[in-house]
Amino acid sequence: MSYDLVVIGSGPGGYSAAVRAGQYGLKTALVEKDSRLGGTCLLVGCIPTKALLHTADVWEYFKHSEEQGIQCKGAAIDYPKVLDRKDKIVSKHSKGVEFLMRKNKVEVIRGLGSLAGPGKVSVKTDSGVKTLETKNVLIATGSEARMLPGLAPDSDILTNVEILSMPKVPATMAIIGAGAVGVEFASIFNRFGTKVTLLEMLPRLVPVEDEEVSKELEKHFRKTGIRCETGAKAENIRKVPGGVKFEATLANGKKEEITTEKLLVAVGRKPNTGDIGLEGTKVKLDRGFILVDEMQRTGEPGVYAIGDIVAGTPQLAHVATREGMVAVAHMAGKPTTPINKMRIPGATYTEPGIGSVGLTEAQAKAKGYDVKVGKFPFSANSKATILGSHEGFVKVVADAKLGEILGVHIIGPQAFELISEAVTAMESEATVETMMATIHAHPTIYEAIGEAFQNVYGLAINI
């Protein structure tokens, strides 16, 4: 069996790369160890999580329907049906990936893939071992949740996988880690009625975001009943009848014993590079992550890597997909543009939502820029008021001398959708002046972006 490309892993990066290779006319095989295609993002990550977040949004409307002049008595969450809807969405799109493979003439091979020497991939299947010959290999094996030392996930101590199949909404939940995963599940289950305690070892929630965004999210979380403890550490975690108990050392030095029905561990993800045949190759690793050049090439000729296993880029599905496009274009001799790390959007689907791109204010100042900031609050945006979601703001970080857009940070309604305008502007090298001259439709929530750009020079109209 000889191919132009063998892709190992069918997550967003892997399957998208396989599709593009098929479009370019490359004979391609996709190796996947799971029974379904789609990887972590589709099966136990982005998609099912966002399905639950959407249900939480809908439930929030029902809880406050009287504000809209709608009487909705006796509304209740039927959680098994919530899970069923989530599972149907996942199944539909996993089957969609299967269809895309057939459409683009990509051969799907079930089994555990690994490098087996120059130009060869070994696949362990239920019926034995297959050896595939190929001109190129694309490693897209993704990542898995990190677990705290001495713990293993089960029905009470959870990762992103186990929490998606809980049969009912728990009364209490503690979450260790306030990155995107931790805060999204806090947002979901708080709105479903769970009493949530969120612990973060660093000084603020969502620590990769602009500091003002972190403060705004914590303010909203506290207002809605989520207990937030930053600068906190959890120790001596143990199972007890009915749940989990642990000792928390809080930022003020006080120790507190916390008992909770469920404990979600959301302390990051580790790359799946330990069992894919890298030994004896020229692939170089940095703490388990693969080092690549701007075309996604590893140190081993003909071997590329993308996604969560790559050193130096955030572990995001859309990053993996774009990296796959770059790698396959390079293999096929097509023109391509490498990833620009300053143009990667971040999206966190809490309520309020978060969207960001580029440098934070602190990062821009640390790099020596003469920084000008423009902010605009959603409380002054008419569409946000209509939606009943007017917390948060848009923040533009710009270079005072040239009007260069250095970063845009949004927390508020649909921030994860709104950030696209800022990403496009930065990718197009638009300036603050360009965005000030851009007409924004009224009434829309994205008007707030235009107003934030105006306010870089103190010219916003509605504040």
Beta strands, then each sheet from edge to edge (+ up, - down):
strand 1: 2-8
strand 2: 28-32
strand 3: 106-110
strand 4: 112-115
strand 5: 120-125
strand 6: 128-139
strand 7: 143-145
strand 8: 157-158
strand 9: 172-176
strand 10: 195-200
strand 11: 227-230
strand 12: 233-240
strand 13: 243-249
strand 14: 255-260
strand 15: 262-265
strand 16: 269-271
strand 17: 285-286
strand 18: 289-290
strand 19: 303-305
strand 20: 346-348
strand 21: 353-358
strand 22: 371-377
strand 23: 393-399
strand 24: 405-412
sheet 1: 3+ 2+ 1+ 6+ 5- 4+
sheet 2: 3+ 2+ 1+ 6+ 19+
sheet 3: 7+ 16-
sheet 4: 8+ 15+ 9+ 10+ 11+
sheet 5: 12+ 13- 14+
sheet 6: 17+ 18-
sheet 7: 20+ 21- 24+ 23- 22+
end
